[in-house]
């Protein structure tokens, strides 16, 4: 399993190849939780990558910007999983908008995902 570790604004982000098996993917998430990080993880999946990042609006925005991810790039195994992702995305967008007092790119991404359904 190929894993990439990236540090953005002092936060570590893990990425792994999407061709890996589900047990290895679950092991990746479990290893992050064992590392002592008490923050819930946020999973972003594309065709070629799976990113496990902290549930933090700044980290997610950095990942989206760095990887130039769009709504069409994101992949979900079910409609329910997509809806859960949108729900979490809207929570992060609200945090971002409150913090910066301006519209969030995360809210735009959430609306694009809603329109794709």
C-alpha positions in Angstrom: 0.0 0.0 0.0 1.4 3.4 -1.1 0.9 6.2 1.4 1.7 9.8 1.1 2.1 12.0 4.2 1.8 15.7 3.7 2.0 18.5 6.3 -0.2 21.5 5.6 -0.3 24.4 8.2 1.2 22.0 10.8 -1.4 19.3 10.2 -0.6 15.9 8.8 -2.7 14.5 6.0 -2.6 10.9 4.9 -3.3 9.8 1.4 -3.3 6.3 0.0 -3.9 4.7 -3.5 -7.6 4.0 -4.1 -6.7 0.6 -5.6 -6.1 -0.8 -2.2 -8.5 -3.2 -0.5 -11.1 -2.1 2.0 -9.3 -3.7 5.0 -6.1 -1.7 4.3 -8.2 1.5 4.0 -9.8 0.8 7.4 -6.4 0.1 8.8 -5.2 3.5 7.6 -8.1 5.2 9.5 -7.5 3.0 12.6 -3.8 3.9 12.6 -4.7 7.6 12.6 -7.0 7.1 15.6 -4.3 5.1 17.4 -1.9 8.0 16.9 -3.7 9.9 19.6 -5.5 12.4 17.4 -8.8 13.0 19.2 -10.3 14.9 16.3 -12.8 13.0 14.0 -11.4 12.2 10.6 -12.8 13.5 7.3 -12.4 11.2 4.3 -12.2 12.6 0.8 -12.1 10.1 -2.1 -11.3 10.5 -5.7 -10.7 7.8 -8.4 -7.0 7.6 -7.6 -6.7 8.8 -4.0 -8.3 8.6 -0.6 -7.4 11.4 1.8 -7.9 11.0 5.6 -7.7 14.5 7.2 -8.7 16.0 10.5 -12.3 17.4 10.6 -11.1 21.0 10.1 -12.3 23.6 7.5 -8.8 25.1 6.9 -7.2 21.7 6.3 -10.0 20.6 3.9 -9.8 23.9 2.0 -6.0 23.5 1.7 -6.4 19.9 0.4 -9.1 21.0 -2.1 -6.9 23.9 -3.3 -3.6 21.9 -3.4 -5.1 19.0 -5.3 -7.5 21.2 -7.3 -10.4 19.0 -6.5 -13.9 19.7 -7.9 -17.3 18.1 -7.1 -17.0 15.9 -10.2 -13.7 14.5 -8.9 -15.2 13.1 -5.6 -16.5 9.6 -5.5 -18.9 7.9 -3.1 -19.9 4.2 -2.7 -23.6 5.1 -2.2 -26.0 8.0 -2.2 -26.2 7.8 1.6 -22.4 8.2 1.9 -22.6 11.3 -0.4 -25.3 12.8 1.7 -23.3 12.3 4.9 -20.3 13.9 3.2 -22.4 16.9 2.2 -23.8 17.2 5.7 -20.2 17.3 7.2 -19.1 19.6 4.4 -21.9 22.1 5.3 -20.9 22.0 8.9 -17.3 22.9 8.0 -18.6 25.6 5.6 -20.6 27.2 8.4 -17.5 27.2 10.6 -15.5 28.7 7.8 -18.1 31.4 7.1 -18.4 32.3 10.8 -14.6 32.5 11.2 -13.9 34.6 8.1 -17.3 36.4 7.8 -17.4 35.7 4.0 -18.9 33.0 1.8 -17.0 29.7 1.9 -15.8 27.7 -1.0 -16.8 24.6 1.0 -20.5 25.7 0.7 -20.1 26.1 -3.0 -18.7 22.6 -3.2 -21.6 21.2 -1.2 -24.1 22.9 -3.5 -22.3 21.4 -6.5 -22.6 18.0 -5.0 -26.3 18.5 -4.2 -26.9 19.5 -7.9 -25.1 16.3 -9.1 -27.5 14.1 -7.2 
